[in-house]
Amino acid sequence: MDNCPKCSAPMKMVPAGISKKTGKPYAAFRSCSVMGCNGKPDVPTVQVGDNTALLEEIKTICLRINAKLPSKTALAPDEDVPF
């Protein structure tokens, strides 16, 4: 687990939930474990619905792996990747 960039305390994972203030759902996020610090991670967390870049990265990795497999094992170019 990483540390808070503001106070160096361990970060905590806050699970996804519903805001008591607005009643709207929110995605899980990381926050400083020290009450009142409000430190946030240096690296932004992926928000719900923002997975296009992640899927593209997965496809790229799959293609690299596919290139190293024997031709009988590899996916055909016209096969759809199941994600």
Secondary structure as the mmCIF struct_conf table of DSSP 4:
data_model
#
loop_
_struct_conf.conf_type_id
_struct_conf.id
_struct_conf.beg_label_comp_id
_struct_conf.beg_label_asym_id
_struct_conf.beg_label_seq_id
_struct_conf.end_label_comp_id
_struct_conf.end_label_asym_id
_struct_conf.end_label_seq_id
STRN STRN1 ASN A 3 ASN A 3
TURN_TY1_P TURN_TY1_P1 PRO A 5 CYS A 7
HELX_LH_PP_P HELX_LH_PP_P1 ALA A 9 ALA A 9
STRN STRN2 PRO A 10 PRO A 10
STRN STRN3 MET A 11 VAL A 14
HELX_LH_PP_P HELX_LH_PP_P2 PRO A 15 ALA A 16
STRN STRN4 GLY A 17 ILE A 18
TURN_TY1_P TURN_TY1_P2 LYS A 20 THR A 22
STRN STRN5 PRO A 25 TYR A 26
STRN STRN6 PHE A 29 CYS A 32
BEND BEND1 SER A 33 VAL A 34
TURN_TY1_P TURN_TY1_P3 MET A 35 CYS A 37
BEND BEND2 ASP A 42 VAL A 43
HELX_LH_PP_P HELX_LH_PP_P3 PRO A 44 GLN A 47
TURN_TY1_P TURN_TY1_P4 VAL A 48 GLY A 49
HELX_RH_AL_P HELX_RH_AL_P1 THR A 52 LYS A 68
BEND BEND3 LEU A 69 LEU A 69
TURN_TY1_P TURN_TY1_P5 SER A 71 THR A 73
BEND BEND4 ALA A 74 ALA A 74
HELX_LH_PP_P HELX_LH_PP_P4 LEU A 75 ALA A 76
TURN_TY1_P TURN_TY1_P6 PRO A 77 ASP A 78
BEND BEND5 GLU A 79 GLU A 79
HELX_LH_PP_P HELX_LH_PP_P5 ASP A 80 VAL A 81
#
